[in-house]
């Protein structure tokens, strides 16, 4: 597993990471979240051995990253933010070069090259110089270099950045398949990606952990958990009557046809709202209970005045 104990990183007077501790086990997909400047990329770079911590310990599969960086790095596939690549090399030459650096050769290198380029759909551009590729294809080349040596640990910084919706779906499916026997850490700003991929979420703000839970448990902390969304077929003046219902704490207007009803603690709104719809003969297009919103919880935990 990966284990961080009281990890710290300072740049002079600036303390970027302030005593972070957590573990990640095989089979887990950890979403590592935080606002810009929270210390996410710094932490990921310390796990990979790219930069040394000021204090604390990091181990990857029982290898101390500071004392034995090469042994730890041999087990890690890393896709950094921006995926820096050798632009003048072709995709084929670059990936075979990375595979050779990782210790692959001969038939083993060829097998991994063929498998990875198929997995991330790069077969059409193998002979193109990387600098001529679109942002989406460059991102896929970055993902391929992280996978070429079949690592036990994958650390991915914004893995679907620049990809179109179909490509994002393919990469998410690939990560889900890979996670069955690997440790995967994903840093992303796309919260729907967290819900789709991650079994666990760690949120940091100002260099410290402010949440460590499952996506479902975090969503339950949202003010929208168990709220009721209602959309009328046409513009409706229903705000007053909805707000007067027992158990309704607040009504938010989404647009002229849509409202969100936030319940008082312990209240259930579905039955009274259904009764009101029938009594008023309203024509309703959509009615559903919300599970809660990760973006709402994320903002609350990471806003500037958070404790």
C-alpha positions as CSV (number, residue, x, y, z in Angstrom):
1,X,0.0,0.0,0.0
2,X,0.9,3.7,0.0
3,X,1.3,5.2,3.4
4,X,1.9,8.9,4.3
5,X,2.8,9.9,7.9
6,X,2.8,13.5,9.0
7,X,4.0,14.7,5.5
8,X,5.2,18.3,5.4
9,X,6.7,20.5,2.7
10,X,7.9,24.0,3.2
11,X,9.4,26.5,0.7
12,X,11.0,29.0,3.0
13,X,8.3,30.6,5.0
14,X,5.6,29.1,2.8
15,X,4.2,25.8,4.3
16,X,2.6,24.1,1.3
17,X,1.8,20.7,3.0
18,X,1.1,20.6,6.8
19,X,1.2,17.1,8.3
20,X,-0.8,15.0,5.9
21,X,-1.4,11.3,6.8
22,X,-3.4,8.7,5.0
23,X,-3.1,5.1,3.5
24,X,-4.2,3.8,0.2
25,X,-4.6,0.0,-0.4
26,X,-4.7,-2.1,-3.6
27,X,-8.1,-1.9,-5.3
28,X,-8.8,1.6,-4.0
29,X,-9.3,4.5,-6.3
30,X,-8.6,7.6,-4.3
31,X,-9.8,11.0,-5.4
32,X,-7.4,13.6,-4.2
33,X,-9.1,17.0,-4.3
34,X,-8.5,20.6,-3.2
35,X,-8.6,24.1,-4.6
36,X,-5.7,25.6,-6.5
37,X,-2.7,26.0,-4.2
38,X,-4.0,23.5,-1.6
39,X,-0.9,21.3,-1.9
40,X,-2.3,18.5,-4.2
41,X,0.4,18.5,-6.8
42,X,3.1,19.0,-4.2
43,X,1.9,15.9,-2.3
44,X,1.7,13.8,-5.5
45,X,5.2,14.8,-6.4
46,X,6.5,13.8,-3.0
47,X,4.8,10.4,-3.3
48,X,6.6,9.8,-6.7
49,X,9.9,10.9,-5.2
50,X,10.1,13.9,-7.6
51,X,10.6,16.3,-4.6
52,X,11.6,15.5,-1.1
53,X,9.4,16.2,1.9
54,X,10.6,18.7,4.6
55,X,9.4,16.2,7.2
56,X,7.4,13.0,7.5
57,X,7.5,9.6,5.9
58,X,6.3,8.1,2.6
59,X,6.3,4.4,1.7
60,X,5.1,2.7,-1.5
61,X,4.7,-1.1,-1.3
62,X,7.0,-1.1,1.8
63,X,9.7,1.0,0.0
64,X,10.7,4.2,1.7
65,X,10.4,6.8,-1.0
66,X,13.2,9.0,0.4
67,X,15.6,6.3,1.4
68,X,15.0,4.0,-1.7
69,X,13.4,6.3,-4.4
70,X,14.3,4.1,-7.4
71,X,12.7,1.0,-5.9
72,X,9.5,3.0,-5.2
73,X,9.5,4.7,-8.5
74,X,9.8,1.4,-10.4
75,X,6.4,0.5,-9.0
76,X,4.7,3.9,-10.0
77,X,3.2,5.2,-13.2
78,X,2.8,9.0,-13.0
79,X,0.8,11.3,-15.2
80,X,1.8,14.8,-14.2
81,X,-0.3,17.9,-14.8
82,X,0.3,19.1,-18.4
83,X,2.0,15.7,-19.3
84,X,5.4,17.1,-20.4
85,X,6.5,15.1,-23.5
86,X,9.3,15.2,-26.1
87,X,7.5,17.0,-28.8
88,X,9.9,16.2,-31.6
89,X,9.6,12.4,-31.1
90,X,6.9,10.3,-32.7
91,X,4.4,8.6,-30.4
92,X,5.9,5.2,-31.2
93,X,9.5,6.3,-30.5
94,X,8.6,8.1,-27.3
95,X,6.7,5.2,-25.8
96,X,9.3,2.6,-26.7
97,X,12.0,5.0,-25.2
98,X,10.0,5.2,-22.0
99,X,9.5,1.5,-21.9
100,X,13.3,0.9,-22.4
101,X,14.0,3.4,-19.6
102,X,11.6,1.4,-17.4
103,X,13.6,-1.8,-18.1
104,X,11.5,-3.4,-20.8
105,X,13.1,-4.9,-23.9
106,X,12.6,-7.3,-26.7
107,X,9.3,-9.1,-26.9
108,X,8.1,-7.9,-23.5
109,X,8.5,-4.2,-24.6
110,X,6.7,-5.0,-27.9
111,X,3.8,-6.7,-26.0
112,X,3.3,-3.8,-23.6
113,X,3.6,-1.2,-26.4
114,X,0.9,-2.9,-28.4
115,X,-1.4,-3.4,-25.4
116,X,-1.1,0.1,-24.1
117,X,-1.5,1.9,-27.4
118,X,-4.7,-0.1,-28.0
119,X,-5.9,0.6,-24.5
120,X,-5.7,4.4,-24.9
121,X,-6.5,4.4,-28.6
122,X,-3.3,5.7,-30.1
123,X,-2.8,3.3,-33.0
124,X,-3.8,5.9,-35.6
125,X,-1.1,8.4,-34.6
126,X,1.9,6.2,-33.8
127,X,4.1,7.8,-36.5
128,X,3.1,11.4,-35.8
129,X,5.5,13.8,-34.0
130,X,4.0,14.5,-30.6
131,X,4.1,18.2,-31.1
132,X,1.6,17.9,-34.0
133,X,-1.0,16.2,-31.8
134,X,-4.2,17.7,-30.4
135,X,-4.3,18.3,-26.6
136,X,-6.5,15.2,-26.2
137,X,-4.0,13.0,-28.0
138,X,-1.1,14.4,-26.0
139,X,-3.0,13.6,-22.8
140,X,-3.5,10.0,-24.0
141,X,0.3,9.7,-24.8
142,X,0.9,10.9,-21.3
143,X,-1.4,8.2,-19.9
144,X,0.2,5.6,-22.1
145,X,3.7,6.4,-20.8
146,X,2.4,6.0,-17.2
147,X,1.0,2.6,-18.1
148,X,3.8,1.2,-20.3
149,X,5.6,-0.8,-17.5
150,X,2.3,-2.1,-15.9
151,X,2.9,-0.4,-12.6
152,X,1.3,-1.4,-9.3
153,X,0.6,2.2,-8.4
154,X,-1.0,4.8,-10.8
155,X,-0.8,8.5,-9.8
156,X,-2.8,10.6,-12.3
157,X,-3.1,14.4,-12.2
158,X,-6.1,15.5,-14.3
159,X,-6.2,12.3,-16.4
160,X,-9.1,13.4,-18.7
161,X,-8.0,17.0,-19.2
162,X,-8.5,18.0,-22.8
163,X,-10.5,14.9,-23.8
164,X,-13.9,15.0,-25.5
165,X,-16.9,13.2,-23.8
166,X,-16.3,9.9,-25.6
167,X,-12.6,9.9,-24.8
168,X,-13.4,10.7,-21.1
169,X,-15.8,7.8,-21.0
170,X,-13.1,5.4,-22.5
171,X,-10.4,6.6,-20.0
172,X,-12.7,6.3,-17.0
173,X,-13.6,2.8,-18.1
174,X,-9.9,2.0,-18.5
175,X,-9.1,3.3,-15.0
176,X,-11.9,1.3,-13.5
177,X,-10.6,-1.9,-15.1
178,X,-7.0,-1.1,-14.0
179,X,-8.0,-0.4,-10.4
180,X,-9.0,-4.0,-9.7
181,X,-5.4,-4.9,-8.9
182,X,-3.7,-1.6,-8.6
183,X,-3.6,1.5,-6.3
184,X,-4.9,4.5,-8.2
185,X,-4.7,8.1,-7.0
186,X,-6.5,10.7,-9.1
187,X,-6.3,14.4,-8.7
188,X,-9.2,16.2,-10.6
189,X,-11.4,19.2,-10.6
190,X,-14.2,17.3,-12.3
191,X,-16.4,16.2,-9.5
192,X,-18.6,14.0,-11.7
193,X,-15.4,12.0,-12.4
194,X,-14.9,11.5,-8.6
195,X,-18.4,10.1,-8.3
196,X,-17.9,7.9,-11.4
197,X,-14.5,6.5,-10.5
198,X,-13.5,6.9,-6.9
199,X,-14.1,4.6,-3.9
200,X,-12.7,7.2,-1.5
201,X,-12.1,10.9,-1.4
202,X,-9.5,12.9,0.4
203,X,-10.0,16.7,0.3
204,X,-7.2,19.1,1.4
205,X,-7.2,22.8,1.9
206,X,-4.3,25.0,2.9
207,X,-2.0,21.9,3.0
208,X,-4.2,20.0,5.5
209,X,-6.8,17.2,5.2
210,X,-10.3,18.5,5.7
211,X,-12.2,15.3,4.7
212,X,-11.5,11.6,4.1
213,X,-14.6,9.6,3.2
214,X,-16.5,7.9,0.4
215,X,-18.2,10.1,-2.3
216,X,-21.7,8.9,-1.0
217,X,-20.9,9.8,2.6
218,X,-19.6,13.2,1.5
219,X,-22.7,13.9,-0.6
220,X,-24.8,13.2,2.5
221,X,-23.1,16.2,4.2
222,X,-24.5,18.5,1.5
223,X,-27.4,20.9,2.3
224,X,-29.1,19.4,-0.8
225,X,-29.1,15.8,0.6
226,X,-32.8,14.6,0.5
227,X,-33.9,17.9,-1.0
228,X,-36.7,17.7,-3.6
229,X,-36.3,18.9,-7.2
230,X,-39.6,19.8,-9.0
231,X,-40.0,21.0,-12.6
232,X,-43.3,22.1,-13.9
233,X,-44.4,21.7,-17.6
234,X,-44.8,25.5,-17.9
235,X,-44.1,28.6,-15.9
236,X,-45.6,28.2,-12.4
237,X,-46.3,30.7,-9.6
238,X,-45.9,27.9,-7.0
239,X,-43.2,29.4,-4.7
240,X,-45.5,30.5,-1.9
241,X,-47.5,27.3,-1.7
242,X,-44.4,25.1,-1.8
243,X,-42.8,27.2,1.0
244,X,-45.8,26.8,3.3
245,X,-45.6,23.0,3.3
246,X,-44.8,21.4,6.6
247,X,-41.2,20.3,6.7
248,X,-39.9,22.7,4.1
249,X,-37.0,24.8,5.4
250,X,-36.3,26.8,2.2
251,X,-37.3,26.9,-1.5
252,X,-34.7,27.8,-4.1
253,X,-35.9,28.9,-7.5
254,X,-33.8,27.3,-10.3
255,X,-35.7,29.0,-13.1
256,X,-39.3,30.0,-14.0
257,X,-40.3,26.3,-14.1
258,X,-38.0,24.6,-11.5
259,X,-37.6,24.7,-7.8
260,X,-35.5,22.9,-5.1
261,X,-37.2,22.3,-1.7
262,X,-34.7,21.9,1.2
263,X,-36.1,19.9,4.1
264,X,-36.0,20.6,7.7
265,X,-33.8,18.1,9.6
266,X,-35.5,14.6,9.6
267,X,-38.4,15.8,7.3
268,X,-39.5,13.8,4.2
269,X,-41.0,16.0,1.5
270,X,-42.1,13.5,-1.2
271,X,-45.5,12.6,0.1
272,X,-46.7,16.2,1.1
273,X,-45.5,17.6,-2.3
274,X,-47.2,14.8,-4.2
275,X,-50.5,15.6,-2.3
276,X,-50.1,19.3,-3.1
277,X,-49.5,18.6,-6.8
278,X,-52.8,16.6,-6.9
279,X,-54.7,19.2,-5.0
280,X,-53.5,22.0,-7.2
281,X,-53.8,20.0,-10.4
282,X,-50.3,21.0,-11.4
283,X,-48.7,19.5,-14.5
284,X,-45.3,18.3,-13.3
285,X,-42.5,17.4,-15.8
286,X,-39.9,16.1,-13.2
287,X,-39.9,15.3,-9.5
288,X,-36.9,13.6,-7.8
289,X,-35.1,13.4,-4.5
290,X,-31.5,14.7,-4.6
291,X,-28.7,12.5,-3.1
292,X,-26.6,15.6,-2.3
293,X,-23.9,17.5,-4.2
294,X,-20.2,17.0,-3.9
295,X,-19.5,20.5,-5.2
296,X,-21.6,22.0,-2.4
297,X,-19.6,20.0,0.2
298,X,-16.3,20.8,-1.5
299,X,-17.0,24.6,-1.4
300,X,-18.0,24.5,2.2
301,X,-14.9,22.6,3.3
302,X,-12.4,24.6,1.3
303,X,-13.7,28.2,1.3
304,X,-11.3,30.8,2.6
305,X,-13.0,31.3,6.0
306,X,-13.3,27.6,6.7
307,X,-12.0,26.6,10.2
